[in-house]
């Protein structure tokens, strides 16, 4: 029998996944697979690193949002575990899983995991940590950290947008210098996004990014008038590609360095990240993802 650890966040999204555990275990058992549930808490992921090194596993399955996936990926890479990863999305925000197309058919996806079908995908490294979907800083990046958990569970993604509206009076630019594969950019910046996938903030297909091209996609939102900025963001929420907008710089790079004249905090996969300056790089094919094929 194949053996997997199922790492799940009991409070992700609507906090309902924990009530599906028996169903999930039964689905895996019917495919001759053993599931070992691992319930995450704030401080217990160190125990997971011990398990992945001592148990003879066939993979790790993660159920939660982007933040939970980020935490588990960092545990695996910190001990150099070369285990395939599956993602069963159950968080408020599941941008990476949505981009790849995971979670639309649970039974079919469990078949994929049980069969061992994997595809190598890129990972981003930010200073001494890793990210799977996005690293960012600037305007609105604190929203995910300040939305009340109860509000998130009740309103879901709408809670982020409501909180974002409250931030409008605080809009200001930041003086940044960005080096990207030899190109130097000095600008007054509202926000930058460094993407591995093309989905961020629950906005699908924001850009045509690929998770297996060995590069990261950089979007820089430059200083402009508030009406122009609002028009740009409205376009984002209606899935309008921003790369041709005159206030946006778009490029791809393998290595990116970012400095800011102010002390600001980054956001990494929806969670608090390191303060600037940042050293960011793409690591091609570092993770094996349980997946039949990439649609993006």
Backbone as CSV, one residue per row, in Angstrom:
resi,resn,N_x,N_y,N_z,CA_x,CA_y,CA_z,C_x,C_y,C_z
1,UNK,0.837,-1.211,0.000,0.000,0.000,0.000,0.866,1.254,0.000
2,UNK,0.417,2.262,-0.746,1.117,3.544,-0.722,0.747,4.298,0.556
3,UNK,1.667,5.153,0.990,1.485,5.826,2.279,1.712,7.328,2.106
4,UNK,0.738,8.127,2.564,0.805,9.579,2.440,0.501,10.235,3.783
5,UNK,1.154,11.347,4.046,0.722,12.218,5.133,-0.264,13.225,4.555
6,UNK,-1.385,13.412,5.233,-2.353,14.439,4.861,-2.240,15.569,5.877
7,UNK,-1.623,16.661,5.480,-1.473,17.823,6.355,-2.666,18.737,6.123
8,UNK,-3.453,18.978,7.166,-4.641,19.814,6.979,-4.719,20.911,8.029
9,UNK,-5.206,22.045,7.611,-5.414,23.188,8.487,-6.875,23.179,8.931
10,UNK,-7.149,22.950,10.218,-8.540,22.800,10.665,-9.362,24.074,10.621
11,UNK,-8.709,25.233,10.444,-9.468,26.488,10.443,-9.422,27.183,9.087
12,UNK,-8.878,26.540,8.064,-8.835,27.162,6.736,-10.236,27.327,6.162
13,UNK,-10.421,28.417,5.432,-11.687,28.636,4.734,-12.870,28.621,5.671
14,UNK,-13.841,27.770,5.366,-15.027,27.671,6.221,-14.831,26.684,7.357
15,UNK,-13.600,26.185,7.539,-13.242,25.264,8.622,-14.032,23.959,8.553
16,UNK,-14.515,23.598,7.363,-15.352,22.408,7.223,-14.551,21.156,6.865
17,UNK,-13.321,21.316,6.371,-12.575,20.157,5.880,-12.417,19.076,6.951
18,UNK,-12.216,19.467,8.195,-12.002,18.478,9.260,-13.174,17.498,9.385
19,UNK,-14.364,17.943,8.973,-15.522,17.058,9.040,-15.583,16.099,7.854
20,UNK,-14.658,16.268,6.903,-14.605,15.390,5.738,-13.465,14.373,5.838
21,UNK,-12.758,14.391,6.962,-11.579,13.527,7.081,-11.904,12.058,6.849
22,UNK,-12.973,11.565,7.470,-13.304,10.150,7.309,-13.594,9.829,5.844
23,UNK,-14.296,10.731,5.172,-14.591,10.538,3.752,-13.300,10.485,2.934
24,UNK,-12.370,11.409,3.212,-11.102,11.448,2.483,-10.293,10.180,2.718
25,UNK,-10.225,9.762,3.983,-9.475,8.548,4.315,-10.062,7.341,3.592
26,UNK,-11.395,7.268,3.570,-12.053,6.142,2.886,-11.742,6.149,1.392
27,UNK,-11.722,7.333,0.786,-11.430,7.427,-0.646,-10.018,6.939,-0.951
28,UNK,-9.074,7.278,-0.112,-7.703,6.807,-0.330,-7.582,5.307,-0.071
29,UNK,-8.223,4.821,1.003,-8.159,3.383,1.303,-8.735,2.550,0.165
30,UNK,-9.800,3.046,-0.469,-10.403,2.304,-1.575,-9.468,2.225,-2.775
31,UNK,-8.422,3.041,-2.762,-7.412,3.024,-3.833,-6.097,2.424,-3.338
32,UNK,-6.193,1.672,-2.234,-5.031,0.966,-1.677,-3.959,1.933,-1.185
33,UNK,-4.395,3.020,-0.576,-3.474,4.024,-0.040,-3.812,4.303,1.427
34,UNK,-2.777,4.403,2.253,-2.937,4.749,3.661,-2.700,6.243,3.839
35,UNK,-3.586,6.878,4.599,-3.455,8.301,4.900,-3.136,8.469,6.377
36,UNK,-2.116,9.263,6.673,-1.770,9.623,8.047,-2.142,11.093,8.242
37,UNK,-3.215,11.396,8.964,-3.623,12.801,9.135,-2.640,13.552,10.039
38,UNK,-2.327,14.771,9.665,-1.475,15.631,10.488,-2.167,16.986,10.581
39,UNK,-2.674,17.294,11.761,-3.444,18.524,11.996,-2.479,19.647,12.344
40,UNK,-2.484,20.706,11.549,-1.543,21.793,11.818,-2.054,22.704,12.924
41,UNK,-1.121,23.196,13.699,-1.364,24.284,14.644,-0.274,25.321,14.410
42,UNK,-0.294,26.369,15.166,0.645,27.463,14.953,2.094,27.027,15.102
43,UNK,2.347,26.073,16.006,3.739,25.774,16.356,4.148,24.316,16.155
44,UNK,3.376,23.509,15.423,3.703,22.082,15.402,4.289,21.575,14.095
45,UNK,4.661,22.465,13.178,5.176,21.988,11.904,6.582,21.399,12.018
46,UNK,7.255,21.669,13.132,8.545,21.016,13.361,8.393,19.515,13.435
47,UNK,7.275,19.064,13.993,7.020,17.623,14.062,6.835,17.017,12.692
48,UNK,6.296,17.792,11.768,6.117,17.304,10.403,7.465,17.037,9.740
49,UNK,8.438,17.904,9.991,9.763,17.706,9.388,10.388,16.402,9.859
50,UNK,10.125,16.013,11.109,10.639,14.730,11.622,9.963,13.567,10.912
51,UNK,8.651,13.656,10.746,7.906,12.569,10.118,8.324,12.345,8.666
52,UNK,8.489,13.419,7.909,8.817,13.236,6.489,10.215,12.662,6.307
53,UNK,11.048,12.791,7.342,12.394,12.234,7.263,12.477,10.807,7.782
54,UNK,11.521,10.408,8.622,11.609,9.091,9.242,10.651,8.063,8.643
55,UNK,9.537,8.515,8.072,8.586,7.589,7.472,8.902,7.375,5.997
56,UNK,8.674,6.207,5.528,8.896,5.891,4.117,7.627,6.265,3.337
57,UNK,7.532,7.535,2.980,6.305,8.068,2.387,6.352,8.058,0.867
58,UNK,5.168,8.019,0.277,5.040,8.153,-1.174,4.645,9.566,-1.575
59,UNK,4.375,10.413,-0.595,4.032,11.790,-0.900,3.374,12.480,0.278
60,UNK,3.164,13.779,0.114,2.492,14.605,1.122,1.314,15.298,0.444
61,UNK,0.135,15.196,1.058,-1.065,15.850,0.547,-1.413,16.983,1.508
62,UNK,-1.669,18.168,0.961,-1.914,19.354,1.772,-3.340,19.832,1.552
63,UNK,-4.060,20.061,2.641,-5.389,20.659,2.542,-5.408,21.941,3.348
64,UNK,-5.646,23.041,2.649,-5.679,24.353,3.283,-5.648,25.410,2.202
65,UNK,-5.355,26.629,2.592,-5.224,27.709,1.626,-3.779,27.886,1.199
66,UNK,-3.504,28.983,0.506,-2.153,29.242,0.008,-1.138,29.329,1.144
67,UNK,-1.538,29.890,2.280,-0.622,30.003,3.406,-0.219,28.651,3.962
68,UNK,-1.172,27.736,4.081,-0.865,26.391,4.565,0.060,25.666,3.599
69,UNK,-0.230,25.775,2.309,0.631,25.154,1.300,2.046,25.711,1.410
70,UNK,2.160,27.016,1.589,3.471,27.650,1.729,4.237,27.079,2.915
71,UNK,3.577,26.953,4.045,4.243,26.447,5.249,4.775,25.027,5.042
72,UNK,3.954,24.188,4.445,4.359,22.793,4.258,5.493,22.698,3.238
73,UNK,5.401,23.460,2.157,6.477,23.470,1.160,7.789,23.876,1.813
74,UNK,7.751,24.876,2.697,8.966,25.307,3.377,9.517,24.228,4.299
75,UNK,8.648,23.477,4.960,9.110,22.362,5.787,9.818,21.323,4.926
76,UNK,9.211,20.948,3.821,9.777,19.912,2.958,11.129,20.339,2.390
77,UNK,11.210,21.575,1.906,12.451,22.027,1.281,13.544,22.287,2.311
78,UNK,13.153,22.648,3.540,14.155,22.910,4.572,14.916,21.649,4.963
79,UNK,14.297,20.481,4.790,14.982,19.218,5.102,15.340,18.466,3.826
80,UNK,15.208,19.170,2.700,15.578,18.613,1.393,14.804,17.336,1.072
81,UNK,13.539,17.295,1.504,12.698,16.134,1.213,12.248,16.187,-0.243
82,UNK,12.443,15.115,-0.943,12.101,15.069,-2.368,10.801,14.294,-2.577
83,UNK,9.775,14.706,-1.842,8.500,13.995,-1.873,7.507,14.711,-2.777
84,UNK,6.765,13.972,-3.594,5.699,14.602,-4.384,4.645,15.225,-3.480
85,UNK,4.023,16.292,-3.963,3.055,17.048,-3.178,1.722,17.100,-3.916
86,UNK,0.649,16.870,-3.181,-0.698,17.057,-3.697,-1.387,18.167,-2.930
87,UNK,-2.305,18.872,-3.564,-3.012,19.974,-2.917,-4.515,19.781,-3.081
88,UNK,-5.207,19.679,-1.941,-6.672,19.663,-1.921,-7.105,21.008,-1.346
89,UNK,-7.516,21.962,-2.166,-7.779,23.320,-1.676,-8.970,23.376,-0.733
90,UNK,-8.792,24.081,0.402,-9.902,24.253,1.344,-9.799,25.574,2.085
91,UNK,-8.993,26.510,1.581,-8.808,27.786,2.255,-9.681,28.882,1.691
92,UNK,-9.588,30.060,2.303,-10.292,31.229,1.779,-9.741,31.597,0.405
93,UNK,-8.421,31.504,0.289,-7.762,31.796,-0.983,-6.950,30.586,-1.412
94,UNK,-7.216,30.108,-2.612,-6.523,28.932,-3.148,-6.014,29.263,-4.548
95,UNK,-5.215,30.335,-4.621,-4.815,30.861,-5.918,-3.995,29.863,-6.730
96,UNK,-3.009,29.241,-6.096,-2.150,28.333,-6.851,-2.938,27.129,-7.351
97,UNK,-3.719,26.514,-6.471,-4.511,25.347,-6.870,-5.498,25.715,-7.966
98,UNK,-6.093,26.907,-7.869,-7.038,27.355,-8.901,-6.346,27.519,-10.241
99,UNK,-5.146,28.073,-10.216,-4.404,28.292,-11.462,-4.118,26.974,-12.168
100,UNK,-3.730,25.974,-11.390,-3.371,24.679,-11.981,-4.610,23.868,-12.342
101,UNK,-5.734,24.156,-11.677,-6.964,23.419,-11.942,-7.210,22.291,-10.975
102,UNK,-6.602,22.378,-9.776,-6.805,21.345,-8.769,-8.071,21.640,-7.972
103,UNK,-8.718,20.585,-7.494,-9.865,20.757,-6.613,-11.208,20.763,-7.298
104,UNK,-11.235,20.678,-8.613,-12.523,20.692,-9.302,-13.212,19.334,-9.257
105,UNK,-12.446,18.264,-9.148,-12.996,16.907,-9.104,-12.154,16.086,-8.143
106,UNK,-12.611,15.985,-6.887,-11.818,15.350,-5.839,-11.518,13.890,-6.148
107,UNK,-12.509,13.129,-6.586,-12.280,11.706,-6.853,-11.243,11.502,-7.954
108,UNK,-11.340,12.300,-8.999,-10.376,12.199,-10.081,-8.977,12.563,-9.608
109,UNK,-8.892,13.588,-8.737,-7.575,14.003,-8.260,-6.960,12.961,-7.328
110,UNK,-7.768,12.324,-6.516,-7.252,11.247,-5.668,-6.766,10.080,-6.533
111,UNK,-7.450,9.822,-7.634,-6.958,8.823,-8.596,-5.564,9.201,-9.093
112,UNK,-5.373,10.489,-9.390,-4.075,10.965,-9.871,-2.995,10.762,-8.816
113,UNK,-3.310,11.107,-7.565,-2.340,10.926,-6.481,-2.008,9.449,-6.303
114,UNK,-3.026,8.615,-6.291,-2.821,7.178,-6.087,-1.994,6.563,-7.214
115,UNK,-2.140,7.090,-8.411,-1.401,6.555,-9.553,0.059,6.999,-9.563
116,UNK,0.355,8.063,-8.802,1.722,8.562,-8.750,2.088,9.481,-9.894
117,UNK,1.101,9.988,-10.623,1.373,10.874,-11.756,1.820,12.244,-11.248
118,UNK,3.030,12.681,-11.626,3.569,13.956,-11.146,4.134,14.784,-12.298
119,UNK,4.221,16.088,-12.055,4.818,17.038,-12.988,5.749,17.946,-12.186
120,UNK,6.992,18.154,-12.638,7.882,19.074,-11.923,7.454,20.520,-12.132
121,UNK,7.441,21.306,-11.054,7.058,22.706,-11.126,8.107,23.565,-10.418
122,UNK,8.133,24.842,-10.780,9.104,25.769,-10.210,8.681,26.223,-8.817
123,UNK,9.665,26.667,-8.063,9.446,27.273,-6.748,10.226,28.582,-6.712
124,UNK,9.677,29.579,-6.031,10.408,30.815,-5.817,11.115,30.792,-4.479
125,UNK,12.313,31.344,-4.425,13.035,31.483,-3.157,13.129,32.962,-2.821
126,UNK,12.751,33.321,-1.591,12.793,34.706,-1.147,13.638,34.760,0.122
127,UNK,14.807,35.364,0.020,15.820,35.311,1.071,16.101,33.844,1.414
128,UNK,15.802,33.399,2.625,16.087,32.002,2.966,14.824,31.142,3.040
129,UNK,13.701,31.662,2.506,12.445,30.921,2.503,11.982,30.685,1.067
130,UNK,10.846,29.988,0.932,10.344,29.617,-0.387,8.889,30.041,-0.540
131,UNK,8.468,30.228,-1.797,7.053,30.485,-2.057,6.648,29.754,-3.329
132,UNK,5.372,29.433,-3.392,4.869,28.674,-4.529,4.093,29.542,-5.498
133,UNK,3.481,30.612,-4.991,2.590,31.387,-5.861,3.022,32.831,-6.056
134,UNK,3.160,33.617,-4.968,3.402,35.050,-5.147,4.136,35.642,-3.950
135,UNK,5.028,36.576,-4.259,5.638,37.439,-3.247,5.362,38.874,-3.662
136,UNK,5.053,39.735,-2.708,4.671,41.103,-3.049,4.984,42.043,-1.896
137,UNK,4.934,43.348,-2.192,5.050,44.367,-1.148,4.494,45.666,-1.690
138,UNK,4.020,46.497,-0.752,3.468,47.786,-1.141,1.992,47.872,-0.842
139,UNK,1.295,48.611,-1.664,-0.131,48.871,-1.508,-0.950,47.587,-1.367
140,UNK,-1.761,47.512,-0.327,-2.734,46.432,-0.098,-2.121,45.103,0.338
141,UNK,-0.790,44.980,0.428,-0.236,43.669,0.772,-0.484,43.286,2.227
142,UNK,-0.874,44.243,3.066,-1.160,43.928,4.461,-2.591,43.457,4.677
143,UNK,-3.413,43.529,3.632,-4.834,43.217,3.787,-5.054,41.802,4.315
144,UNK,-4.345,40.832,3.740,-4.533,39.433,4.146,-4.178,39.214,5.601
145,UNK,-3.304,40.076,6.168,-2.855,39.885,7.541,-3.782,40.531,8.557
146,UNK,-4.626,41.447,8.098,-5.438,42.226,9.026,-6.923,41.904,8.962
147,UNK,-7.335,41.055,8.044,-8.743,40.657,7.982,-9.037,39.684,9.122
148,UNK,-10.082,39.982,9.875,-10.478,39.128,10.989,-10.821,37.726,10.501
149,UNK,-10.361,36.707,11.258,-10.562,35.317,10.837,-12.038,34.971,10.710
150,UNK,-12.851,35.455,11.641,-14.285,35.164,11.580,-14.913,35.788,10.338
151,UNK,-14.457,37.005,9.996,-14.975,37.667,8.796,-14.574,36.900,7.549
152,UNK,-13.325,36.416,7.513,-12.863,35.621,6.377,-13.720,34.367,6.210
153,UNK,-13.998,33.679,7.320,-14.774,32.445,7.243,-16.215,32.701,6.843
154,UNK,-16.739,33.887,7.207,-18.122,34.204,6.879,-18.274,34.709,5.449
155,UNK,-17.404,35.631,5.046,-17.538,36.300,3.751,-16.596,35.783,2.690
156,UNK,-15.586,34.992,3.089,-14.633,34.459,2.121,-13.824,35.564,1.465
157,UNK,-13.661,35.475,0.148,-12.800,36.404,-0.592,-13.310,37.836,-0.521
158,UNK,-14.630,38.017,-0.354,-15.186,39.375,-0.306,-14.584,40.154,0.858
159,UNK,-14.223,39.443,1.941,-13.649,40.118,3.107,-12.374,40.853,2.741
160,UNK,-11.551,40.259,1.876,-10.318,40.918,1.451,-10.619,42.216,0.706
161,UNK,-11.610,42.187,-0.189,-11.935,43.369,-0.977,-12.518,44.477,-0.100
162,UNK,-13.349,44.099,0.880,-13.903,45.091,1.791,-12.800,45.757,2.600
163,UNK,-11.869,44.959,3.076,-10.747,45.511,3.828,-9.894,46.396,2.925
164,UNK,-9.718,46.001,1.685,-8.933,46.789,0.754,-9.520,48.170,0.538
165,UNK,-10.852,48.270,0.503,-11.503,49.575,0.322,-11.181,50.522,1.477
166,UNK,-11.033,49.945,2.672,-10.694,50.785,3.824,-9.284,51.369,3.722
167,UNK,-8.451,50.747,2.904,-7.072,51.204,2.775,-6.909,52.333,1.758
168,UNK,-7.950,52.643,1.002,-7.825,53.643,-0.063,-7.262,54.988,0.406
169,UNK,-7.672,55.498,1.575,-7.118,56.802,1.994,-5.621,56.759,2.292
170,UNK,-5.053,55.570,2.454,-3.650,55.448,2.831,-2.730,55.198,1.639
171,UNK,-3.254,55.288,0.435,-2.436,55.026,-0.755,-1.228,55.968,-0.797
172,UNK,-0.056,55.426,-0.949,1.131,56.238,-1.177,2.167,55.387,-1.903
173,UNK,3.055,56.052,-2.608,4.084,55.321,-3.341,5.305,55.104,-2.460
174,UNK,6.137,54.165,-2.891,7.366,53.831,-2.203,8.515,53.916,-3.206
175,UNK,9.626,54.485,-2.775,10.785,54.602,-3.652,11.552,53.285,-3.636
176,UNK,11.570,52.614,-4.772,12.193,51.292,-4.861,13.219,51.245,-5.978
177,UNK,14.234,50.423,-5.742,15.196,50.071,-6.782,15.137,48.563,-6.967
178,UNK,14.945,48.136,-8.200,14.750,46.722,-8.506,15.756,46.299,-9.566
179,UNK,16.495,45.258,-9.263,17.404,44.648,-10.227,16.791,43.320,-10.682
180,UNK,16.658,43.122,-11.976,16.051,41.902,-12.514,16.889,41.392,-13.677
181,UNK,17.670,40.361,-13.425,18.552,39.786,-14.454,19.362,40.862,-15.179
182,UNK,19.942,41.777,-14.412,20.800,42.798,-14.994,20.108,44.105,-15.313
183,UNK,18.801,44.115,-15.409,18.070,45.357,-15.660,17.837,46.084,-14.340
184,UNK,18.062,47.399,-14.318,17.889,48.196,-13.104,16.695,49.139,-13.304
185,UNK,15.769,49.101,-12.335,14.558,49.933,-12.400,14.476,50.744,-11.107
186,UNK,14.421,52.064,-11.227,14.213,52.949,-10.088,12.915,53.705,-10.306
187,UNK,11.949,53.492,-9.418,10.625,54.077,-9.612,9.960,54.361,-8.267
188,UNK,8.986,55.262,-8.316,8.023,55.401,-7.228,6.939,54.354,-7.487
189,UNK,6.765,53.435,-6.547,5.974,52.232,-6.794,4.836,52.119,-5.788
190,UNK,3.643,51.817,-6.287,2.537,51.496,-5.394,2.624,50.055,-4.898
191,UNK,3.008,49.162,-5.798,2.925,47.737,-5.489,3.767,46.959,-6.499
192,UNK,4.418,45.905,-6.029,4.998,44.958,-6.974,4.515,43.551,-6.641
193,UNK,4.376,42.748,-7.671,3.994,41.344,-7.535,5.041,40.503,-8.257
194,UNK,5.528,39.462,-7.589,6.424,38.502,-8.224,5.688,37.169,-8.234
195,UNK,5.305,36.733,-9.436,4.377,35.624,-9.584,5.048,34.383,-10.153
196,UNK,4.651,33.253,-9.591,5.016,31.967,-10.184,3.857,31.465,-11.041
197,UNK,2.632,31.662,-10.548,1.441,31.334,-11.343,0.819,32.626,-11.851
198,UNK,-0.271,32.515,-12.590,-0.935,33.694,-13.135,-2.156,34.112,-12.363
199,UNK,-2.382,33.504,-11.199,-3.571,33.811,-10.402,-3.148,34.386,-9.056
200,UNK,-3.685,35.539,-8.699,-3.362,36.175,-7.423,-4.581,36.950,-6.936
201,UNK,-4.791,36.948,-5.614,-5.931,37.666,-5.066,-7.254,37.180,-5.603
202,UNK,-7.298,35.887,-5.949,-8.483,35.246,-6.529,-8.827,35.782,-7.914
203,UNK,-7.895,36.528,-8.532,-8.077,36.997,-9.901,-7.402,35.994,-10.828
204,UNK,-8.183,35.278,-11.598,-7.656,34.227,-12.462,-7.024,34.817,-13.712
205,UNK,-5.958,34.159,-14.164,-5.307,34.523,-15.428,-4.942,36.002,-15.482
206,UNK,-4.393,36.497,-14.379,-3.962,37.893,-14.345,-2.929,38.156,-15.433
207,UNK,-1.984,37.232,-15.569,-0.983,37.272,-16.638,-0.774,35.841,-17.127
208,UNK,-0.216,35.661,-18.323,-0.019,34.303,-18.846,1.239,33.636,-18.290
209,UNK,1.342,33.556,-16.965,2.521,32.963,-16.332,2.465,31.442,-16.414
210,UNK,3.641,30.828,-16.402,3.745,29.370,-16.390,4.547,28.935,-15.170
211,UNK,4.132,27.838,-14.564,4.784,27.390,-13.337,5.915,26.400,-13.602
212,UNK,6.285,26.261,-14.871,7.377,25.333,-15.196,8.304,25.901,-16.271
213,UNK,8.428,27.243,-16.306,9.288,27.857,-17.320,10.631,28.318,-16.767
214,UNK,10.879,28.075,-15.468,12.150,28.443,-14.863,12.311,29.930,-14.607
215,UNK,11.209,30.697,-14.727,11.276,32.134,-14.516,10.132,32.602,-13.616
216,UNK,10.334,33.771,-13.017,9.296,34.443,-12.258,8.803,35.642,-13.060
217,UNK,7.531,35.989,-12.877,6.923,37.110,-13.596,6.780,38.289,-12.643
218,UNK,7.350,39.430,-13.025,7.379,40.620,-12.176,6.443,41.686,-12.731
219,UNK,5.519,42.128,-11.895,4.625,43.241,-12.223,4.922,44.390,-11.260
220,UNK,5.216,45.569,-11.812,5.484,46.755,-11.006,4.433,47.809,-11.340
221,UNK,3.676,48.229,-10.321,2.644,49.244,-10.506,3.229,50.603,-10.107
222,UNK,3.512,51.438,-11.110,4.202,52.707,-10.890,3.233,53.800,-10.422
223,UNK,3.844,54.905,-9.997,3.065,56.061,-9.568,2.181,56.577,-10.705
224,UNK,0.946,56.875,-10.363,0.003,57.474,-11.315,-1.082,58.158,-10.511
225,UNK,-2.012,58.810,-11.182,-3.092,59.483,-10.467,-4.011,58.449,-9.825
226,UNK,-4.700,58.854,-8.767,-5.613,57.936,-8.078,-6.729,57.451,-9.012
227,UNK,-7.349,58.330,-9.826,-8.356,57.809,-10.773,-7.778,56.777,-11.736
228,UNK,-6.552,57.016,-12.212,-5.928,56.058,-13.121,-5.632,54.751,-12.399
229,UNK,-5.191,54.877,-11.136,-4.909,53.669,-10.351,-6.185,52.869,-10.123
230,UNK,-7.284,53.559,-9.803,-8.544,52.865,-9.572,-9.022,52.183,-10.847
231,UNK,-8.853,52.851,-11.981,-9.225,52.248,-13.257,-8.405,50.993,-13.513
232,UNK,-7.120,51.051,-13.171,-6.252,49.892,-13.345,-6.723,48.726,-12.497
233,UNK,-7.063,48.996,-11.214,-7.499,47.911,-10.333,-8.862,47.358,-10.731
234,UNK,-9.733,48.209,-11.201,-11.025,47.715,-11.709,-10.783,46.758,-12.871
235,UNK,-9.838,47.132,-13.726,-9.481,46.248,-14.828,-8.963,44.906,-14.350
236,UNK,-8.186,44.921,-13.253,-7.671,43.663,-12.707,-8.814,42.766,-12.244
237,UNK,-9.767,43.353,-11.546,-10.868,42.560,-10.998,-11.806,42.035,-12.085
238,UNK,-11.706,42.594,-13.268,-12.493,42.087,-14.396,-11.619,41.273,-15.353
239,UNK,-10.453,40.828,-14.802,-9.536,39.937,-15.534,-8.960,40.577,-16.794
240,UNK,-8.757,41.883,-16.758,-8.111,42.567,-17.873,-6.605,42.504,-17.681
241,UNK,-5.895,41.993,-18.665,-4.445,41.841,-18.573,-3.795,43.221,-18.362
242,UNK,-3.022,43.389,-17.259,-2.477,44.716,-16.948,-1.134,45.011,-17.609
243,UNK,-0.544,44.045,-18.298,0.838,44.203,-18.745,1.029,45.293,-19.786
244,UNK,-0.043,45.707,-20.482,0.062,46.757,-21.507,-0.283,48.139,-20.962
245,UNK,-0.647,48.208,-19.684,-1.007,49.501,-19.098,0.240,50.365,-18.941
246,UNK,0.129,51.652,-19.208,1.299,52.530,-19.206,1.908,52.704,-17.810
247,UNK,1.149,52.391,-16.763,1.664,52.521,-15.396,2.192,51.204,-14.836
248,UNK,2.311,50.215,-15.700,2.764,48.887,-15.268,4.028,48.496,-16.029
249,UNK,5.017,48.034,-15.291,6.204,47.431,-15.896,6.078,45.924,-15.713
250,UNK,6.229,45.192,-16.799,6.121,43.727,-16.743,7.361,43.111,-17.373
251,UNK,7.947,42.146,-16.667,9.070,41.417,-17.232,9.185,40.062,-16.544
252,UNK,9.989,39.193,-17.142,10.299,37.892,-16.554,11.769,37.863,-16.185
253,UNK,12.092,37.179,-15.093,13.478,37.114,-14.652,13.700,35.866,-13.808
254,UNK,14.943,35.441,-13.757,15.325,34.323,-12.897,15.774,34.807,-11.524
255,UNK,16.395,35.995,-11.486,16.910,36.543,-10.226,16.500,38.003,-10.085
256,UNK,15.959,38.336,-8.917,15.440,39.683,-8.664,15.925,40.151,-7.293
257,UNK,16.390,41.395,-7.225,16.783,42.011,-5.955,16.001,43.302,-5.804
258,UNK,15.412,43.534,-4.639,14.561,44.707,-4.431,14.955,45.423,-3.145
259,UNK,15.149,46.736,-3.262,15.419,47.586,-2.111,14.392,48.699,-2.059
260,UNK,14.168,49.221,-0.858,13.216,50.320,-0.671,13.800,51.298,0.337
261,UNK,13.546,52.591,0.146,14.065,53.590,1.065,13.336,53.579,2.403
262,UNK,12.167,52.926,2.455,11.423,52.788,3.707,11.450,51.335,4.171
263,UNK,11.247,51.137,5.458,11.190,49.779,6.002,9.778,49.240,5.817
264,UNK,9.628,48.280,4.915,8.307,47.697,4.680,8.400,46.177,4.708
265,UNK,7.267,45.588,4.951,7.151,44.136,5.071,6.585,43.568,3.782
266,UNK,7.055,42.409,3.397,6.515,41.754,2.204,5.380,40.813,2.586
267,UNK,4.696,40.342,1.577,3.660,39.323,1.723,4.089,38.137,0.862
268,UNK,4.031,36.946,1.433,4.450,35.748,0.717,3.323,34.722,0.786
269,UNK,2.716,34.426,-0.345,1.599,33.484,-0.413,0.505,33.813,0.600
270,UNK,0.228,35.115,0.766,-0.860,35.540,1.638,-0.510,35.644,3.099
271,UNK,0.751,35.419,3.462,1.186,35.504,4.851,2.318,36.524,4.965
272,UNK,2.605,36.944,6.192,3.679,37.902,6.411,5.007,37.335,5.937
273,UNK,5.724,38.133,5.140,7.027,37.727,4.656,8.125,38.587,5.252
274,UNK,9.357,38.431,4.795,10.475,39.214,5.340,10.400,40.677,4.934
275,UNK,11.075,41.515,5.705,11.164,42.926,5.350,12.163,43.104,4.207
276,UNK,11.945,44.167,3.429,12.893,44.472,2.372,14.218,44.919,2.992
277,UNK,15.371,44.680,2.329,15.549,44.236,0.942,15.290,42.737,0.772
278,UNK,15.019,42.349,-0.489,14.695,40.969,-0.816,15.603,40.447,-1.924
279,UNK,16.037,39.200,-1.738,16.726,38.464,-2.798,15.789,37.342,-3.236
280,UNK,15.386,37.365,-4.493,14.371,36.427,-4.965,14.895,35.717,-6.209
281,UNK,14.660,34.414,-6.262,15.121,33.647,-7.424,14.158,32.516,-7.728
282,UNK,14.168,32.090,-8.985,13.364,30.949,-9.414,14.209,29.681,-9.303
283,UNK,13.603,28.623,-8.769,14.266,27.321,-8.701,13.478,26.373,-9.610
284,UNK,13.988,26.111,-10.795,13.229,25.316,-11.774,12.984,23.887,-11.317
285,UNK,11.747,23.427,-11.492,11.391,22.025,-11.269,11.683,21.482,-9.889
286,UNK,11.661,22.344,-8.857,12.089,21.909,-7.518,11.062,21.025,-6.828
287,UNK,9.800,21.179,-7.163,8.734,20.395,-6.525,8.072,19.498,-7.562
288,UNK,7.777,18.275,-7.154,6.976,17.377,-7.978,5.526,17.459,-7.496
289,UNK,4.648,17.914,-8.377,3.245,18.095,-8.031,2.421,16.945,-8.591
290,UNK,1.594,16.330,-7.731,0.657,15.325,-8.232,-0.309,16.013,-9.191
291,UNK,-0.232,15.639,-10.448,-1.030,16.307,-11.484,-0.923,15.493,-12.759
292,UNK,-2.019,15.391,-13.495,-1.994,14.664,-14.775,-1.340,15.485,-15.866
293,UNK,-1.685,16.775,-15.918,-1.094,17.661,-16.916,-1.345,19.087,-16.488
294,UNK,-0.488,19.985,-16.983,-0.643,21.399,-16.678,-1.523,22.036,-17.741
295,UNK,-2.550,22.744,-17.265,-3.417,23.462,-18.181,-2.956,24.900,-18.372
296,UNK,-2.025,25.354,-17.502,-1.551,26.741,-17.576,-0.048,26.729,-17.825
